[in-house]
Structure formats: C-alpha cells, structure tokens
Amino acid sequence: MMKKSLENIRVLDLSRVLAGPYCTQMLGDLGAEIIKIEKPGSGDDTRTWGPPFLKDKSGNDTGESAYYLSINRNKKSVAVDISKKEGQEIIHQLLGNCDVLIENFKAGGLKKYGLSYDDLKKKYPKLVYCSITGFGQDGPLAEEPGYDLMAQAMAGLMASTGEPGGAPMKVGVALSDIITGLHAAIGILAALHAREETGEGQMVDVALVDCTLASLTNLAQYFLTSGKPAPRYGNAHSTIVPYQAFETKDGHIVVAVGNNEQFARFCKILGHEEWAKDERFAKNTARVVNREILIPMIESAVKTKNSAEWIEKLREADVPGGPVNRMDEVFAMDQVQHRGMEISMEHTAAPKSIKLVGSPLKLSKTPVSYAFAPPVLGQDTQEVLEKMLELSADKLAGLEKAGVIERAKLPNGK
C-alpha cells in the first residue's frame, strides 16, 4: 500500500457549507483522517441544498444533495450537539487525539461553547486551529457574518466581472468560498510544518474578503499601480489582446494569445498575416490601445467557420484556444477522463456507485486516495466514539436519548 501524504494527521472538522468542507475534503484526499462534526437532526446545511438529491434504490431522495456530495468525501460524520455541555466534553476528548481543528463560525462564535482558540491553546499546545470567517478575527467588520456573495461583492470580484457597461456579475460558482478553502488548506499545512520545528501549534486566520482580494492579483495591482480600477471587459482581458471568447458559425471558442509570436500565427490562420505587421497590432501594448479596431476585425473572420474547424486550426498553429464547453461536454473529454477527474464510489444510501469529481492533485509518490464516499448524517458516530473515546454501549445510548449525539440508521445494516 502506498504511503499517504497526511496519513498521520487527524482533523476535527467543525466547518459547514463550502469553504471549510472544501478544505477538509482536500486534506482527506491526501490521507488525513477527517472527523466531521455535525448537528444532530439537520447536519451540514448543504445536505438539503437541492434538488438534485441522491436517490435510494426506490428512487426516493436520500436527503444527500449534489452540493453536499461535491465536498464531503473522505470524512467520518459524527453527530454531536456542541451547544450541550456533554457535547462540548466529547469535543474536548476528541481534541486530545487531533492535530487540527477547523471551524467557520462567526468570529468569537465558539467562545460561548468554550471552544475558541484562546480557550484551547493552552490545553492543547500542539493544536493547529484554523478559523474561516467573512472578514477575519479582527478589524471593524470582524463580528459581521460573511457569505460568498458578500465577499465577491465587497472584495471587487463582482465589479470586475460582467460585460462592459453592464451590471456587476458574480462568478457562476461560489469562488470566494473555494479560494478561501484553498488558502485554509495551505495555512494548515504550513502550520503543521512549523510545528515539526517548534513543537507548537498556532491559529490560522483566513477570511473570505482577504482571500478574494488576494486572488484578484493583477486586477488589484492595476489599481495600486495606476490609481484607477481596471476596466471591465466581459470575456476579454484588460491588458492582453486578443484574450477572449469569439462567436463562430455554430457556437463560441476562446482564444488566449499570450505573446506577439502567437498573434502572428493567429493572424495567419485567420487569413490576415498583414495584421501582425500593422504597427497598430504588432505588439500587445498597441493591441490593447487599439482593441476597439482589432477585435471587430477578428470577430468578422472567426464567424466564417465552425468551432471545430477553428479548434483544429488553432492546435495545428500552436495558438492557445479551445471550445466553450457545457458540463456534459466537459466530462465527455478524453483528457478529463484520462486525468481521473470523474470517479465512482460506493455510497451507503445509494443502490449503486455514485459519480464524483476527482481530485486535481497528482502526486507521484503519495497519491490521493478515495477511502470514503460522503457520509450520511451520523454514519460514524458510534465507531468514532467507541474506538477513539472508548465509550460504552450504555453511555452512547444515554447520550443519544439526551439528544447529545445521533447515530445513523443505515440501510441493509451497513
């Protein structure tokens, strides 16, 4: 059996919805043991964010939404009510066996349960504590709730997205959450590495607005350098031309010309080699200034052929470009299938294996693994509390009767 990158790391996951679960799924794919703490009765909010929902063998909704399934594999679901004293005691017992705690409550939201970083850092000095919030642990907005839409709006992403002169537009996926989840994973790994040197844990404080702003990179720097916001160009680029979508005879393609040599080859396949010699277009700086002249000329040329014809010509000429795919076309791509970006896993509540999006991480010595399909609520409560905390059957029954924990009632005795 191949070694896993994070096989000796155990994570107590108190996060919900997207940013935190995206982070912990990634850590789980890399081999960390993820104990997902969920509220009895309802669990992670995203379980009910549908339709669509996973179907059982009778064709009925299982209560596992596509949203939830997308970010919760390789986790063990333990249903514990942390608002109850007995639930908090269970969390403390689990923490004695964990390396990382990750949560996405409002800043200070866990203090009332005795589970804030300040409450835990002395008792568990090696603990890496990751907190994901909308605005961070300090500052004038620290205590405000934060959601992806707010972060996209407040950090400048929405104002940078959309057609020129049109309304600001959010990205189609909750990108601020995803970006924050990635930064959280990086911060956790950095803190674990530092712990190897110092023997001490630390707090990892990541915020949706911070991470979204940082992800704007050149657009944010455009403002810091020029004092003006970068103009919005829809599917085009503010400082590279041509770098955008074009309408063809039967659809759309994108062309991403990154240098002047590529532009010359692009002009050749368009049948207009003279454009590459025109001083208005020969260099990118000139093309940016004269985009209003050049782009309509390119649009007229591209409309003369079908998308497939242009894609073939672009590849033959080594000019970056590609189709604008729908999701069915994405998963039909040989490249996507070859790279393992569609996987199948056996699921407790489903009559057959379910399809999931694979991990993009490809490691040659410690590859990712897919050990557990996204769990049903409380699927692992009994196993984790019995094995890790050595709680007796009577104790578990008493906790369940008191509403402190919930054990899943699995089909077929699984």
N, C-alpha and C positions, 0 to 999 in steps of 0.2 A: 504494500500500500504506500502511495506517495505521501510525503510529508506535506502538511498544510501550513501556509504562511502564519496563521494566527491560531494554531491548534491548542495552544496552552493559555489562551485568553478567554475569559468569561465576562460577558456583558449583561448587566441588568438594565433592561430597556423599559423606561417609563414614558417613552415618547409615543405620540399618536399622530395620525393623519399622514403627512408625507415627508417632510424634511428629515425628521428623526428616523422613521422606519426605512427610508431610502438609505440612510447612512448605515443602519444596523443590518440591513439585508446585504449590503456590500461587505461588511465585516464578517457576516455569517458565510457568505460565499467563499471568503478567504480562510475559513476554518474556525473562526471564533464561535464559542457557544453563546447563543443569544437567548436570554430568558425574557420573554415579552410579558410584562405585567399589564393586565387588562382589568377593567372594571367588571365585576360580576353582573350578569344580566344584559349588558349592552356591548361591552368590549370597545375596541378601537372604533372611533366614529365612522371610519371609511367602510366598515363591514356592510353598512346599509346604504352606501352612496351608489345607488343604481336605480334602474337597471342599466346594463345587463348583470345578471347573477349566475353563478354556477348552478347547474341543475343536478338533482339527485337521480337515482335510477328510475324514478316515476315521472321525471320531467318537471318536478316542482323546484321552485327556488330554494336554495340551501341557506340563503342569508349571507353568502360569501360573494361580495361584489367583485367585478372585474378590477375596480380601483384597489380594493384591499389585496386581491391576489397578486397584483403587479409589484408589491413592495414588501411582502411578508414571508417569503420562503426562508428556509434555514433558520427557523425560530421555534422556540417552545413557548406555547401560550399557557401562562399561569394566571388564573383569575383571582385577584386579591383586592379587597376594598381597603385602600390606603387611608380612607377617612376614619376607619375604626382603629382603635388602639391595638387590637390583636393583629390587624393587618400591617400596621407600622412595625410591630415586633417581628413579623415574618420578613419584612423588607430588610430590617437590620440583620436578621440571621442570614439572609441571602447575601447581603453585602459583605459579610465576613468571608465569603467564598468567591467574591467577584473582583475583577480588576478595574472595571469601568462601570459607571452609571451614566446614562444619557436620559435627559428629560427635556420637554418643551412646554412646560408650564409658564405662565407669565412670570416676569422677574419677581422673585420673592414668593411665588405661589406655593412652593413646597415647605416654606418655613412653618406654616400652621400645622404641618404634619411632622415637624422635627426632622425633615429630610432635605434641608437646604445645604449648600456646600459648607457654610460656617458651622452647621450642626454636626456635620460628618467628618470634616477634615482631620480633627484631632483623633477621633476614634478609629478612623481608617486612613492612616497617613500615606498609604501607598495607592489610594483610590484616585483614578482619573475620573473627574466629574465633568461631563460635558452638558452645557446648558444652551439650548436653542431658543431664542426669543425673537420678537419682531425688531426690537431696537437695541438690544444689549442689556447688560446688567447695570449700566449707569447712564447718566445723561437725562435731560428734561423729559424725554418720552419713554424712559425705561419701563415704567409701570403700565404703559398702554398695551392693549392686545395687538398682535400683529398677524396679518394673513398675507398670503402670496400676492393677491391683487393689490393690497395696500403697498407692499414692497415694490412691486413693478411700477406702480404709480409714483410713489414718493422718491424712489431712487433714480428716476429718469428713464427707465426702460420703456415705459408706455409712450412717453413723449418722443422717443427715438424710433418708434415702430408705427408703421402705417404709411399710407400714401401721402405725397406732398400736398399740403393744403387740406387734408382730410382730418378726421378725428384721431386722437391718440388711440393706440390699439395694444391690448395685452397680447403676449405670446400665447399660442394655442395651448401649450401645456403649462403647468404651474412651475415655470422655470426658476423663479426665485427660491422656491422650496427645494428644488433639485440641486441648484448651485450651493445652497446652504448645507444640504445634506453632504455634498462632496467635501465642502470645507470642514464640516464637522468631522468627517472620517479622517481627513488629513491631520487635523488638530489632535485627534485622539491618538493616531499613530505616532505623531511627533512627541506627544506627552508620554506615551509608553516607552518610546526610545530614550527619552530623557530620564525616565525612571530607572532604566537599566544602568545609567551612570550615577544617579543620585540616590536611588532607593526611595524617592519621594514622588507622590502623585501631585496633581495640580488641577486647577479649573481650566476648562476650555470654554470660552465665552464666544459664541458665534451668533450673529444677528442677520435676519433676512435683509434688512436695508443695507447693512455693511457689505454683505456678500454680493448683493445685486449691483451695488455701485462699483465694487471692485471688478465685477465681471464686464462692465461697460468699457473697460480698458481704453482703447484708442478714442472712443467717443467721449469719455470723461476727460481724457488728456487733451482732446481737441479744444474743449472749453478752457482748461487750465492754461493751455499754450496761447490760444487766440483771444480768450475773453468772451467768446461767442459760442452758443450751443451749435453743435454740428447740424446742418440742415437735414431734414428727414426726406429720404428718397425711396420709401417703399421697399421694393425688392432690389433696388440698386444700392450702391455703396457711395459714401460721402467723399472718399478720397481715392478710389480706384475706378477706372472706366476702361472698357465695359466689364461690369461685375454685377450681373443681374439676371432676371428672368426675361425671356423673349417669347412672344407668341409665334407659333409655327402654323403650318397649314391645318394641322389637326390637334393642336394642343399647346403645350409650353415646354421649353427647355431652359436650363440655366447655363450661362457662360461666365467663367471666372478667370479672366485674363489677368495674370499677375505680373507680367513684365512686357517690355516692348517687343521682344522676340516672339512671344506668344501672340501678341497683337498682329504682327506681320503675317504669321501663319494663319491666323483667323481671317485676316483680310483676303488672303489667297483663296481659302476655301469658299469665301463669300463671292469670289469673282471680282474683287476690287483691290488688287495689290497696290493701286495708286494711293489708297488711303493711308497706308503705312509710310508713305514717303511725303505725305502732306504735312507741312510744319504745324498745322493746327492739331494733328492727331498723332504724330510720330512718337512723342513721348507722353508718359502718363500725366505729367503736370499739365501739358497742353490739352490732353483729352478731358481732364477734369474741368478745365476752364471752358472748353468748347463742347461739353456734353450735349447741350441743347441742339447743336448742329449735328453731331455724330450719331447720337442714339436713334433719331428718326430714320437716318440712312440705313443703319443696321437693322432696325425693325422691318423696314420695307424688304430688305434682302432675305431676312430669316423667314418671313411669311410665305416665301415661294416654294418651300419644301416641307415634307412631313417631319415630325420629330425624330423618327427612327433614322431617316436619311441624314439629318444633321448630327445625330449622336455618332453615327458611323464615321462621318467626315471629321468630326472633332477628334475622335480617338485616333484615326489614321494620321492626323496632323499634329498629334500630341498637344492639343489645346484643351485645358480643363473645362469640362462641361458635363451635363448629364440630364436625365429626364426629371420631371417633377412628378414623383410617384405618389399614388394613393397607398394606404396601408396594405391592401391586398396585393398591389404590385411590389411593395417593399418585401413582403415575406415570400413572394414568388421569385425573388432574385437569387440566382445561383450563388452569388457572393455572400449574401446574408445567410443562406443555408449552410454553405461551406464553413463559415466562421462560427457556427453554432449559436446564432442569435435567436433561434427558435428551439426551445427544449420541451420535453414532455416529462411529467412527474405524476406518480400515483398519488391521488388525494383521498383522504378518509371519507369525505362525503360524496364523492363522485363515483359513478359506476365504472368509469374508465379513466385513463390518464388524462391530465389536462395540459394544455399548451401554455407556456410562459415565455417571456422574453429572457434570453440568456444574458450572462454577464459579459461585458466588453473587455474584461481584464484577462489577458492571455499571458500566463507566467510559465516559463519553460521547466522550472524545477519544482515549483509548488503551485500547481494549477488550482483554479477554483473548483469547488465541488458542490453538488446539489444533493444534500442529505435529506431534507425535509420539505415537503410541499407546505404552502401556507396553512397554518393550523386552524382548526375550528376553535371557538372560544373555550378556554379551559381544558384544551386537549391534553396538556402535560402537567396540569396542577398536581394531580396525585403522584405522578412519577417523580417530579422535581422535589416536592415537599417530603416524600417518603425517603428518597435516596440521599438528597443533599442535607436535609434537616432532620432526618430520622424521626419524623412524626408518625405516631401510631395510627392505626385504622380508626380507633375511637376518637383520637384527637382530631383527625381530619373530618370525621363525621360531625363532631361538635362544632368545628369551625364552619362547616358548610351549613349546618342548621342555623347558626347565628348570622349567616349572610356574609361572613368574612371572606370565604373563598367559594369558588364554583368549580365543579368537576364536570367536564363534558360528558354527555350521554352519547357515546359513539355508536354508529350503526354496525351491525354484524359483530358486536363485541370487540371491535378494534380499540 
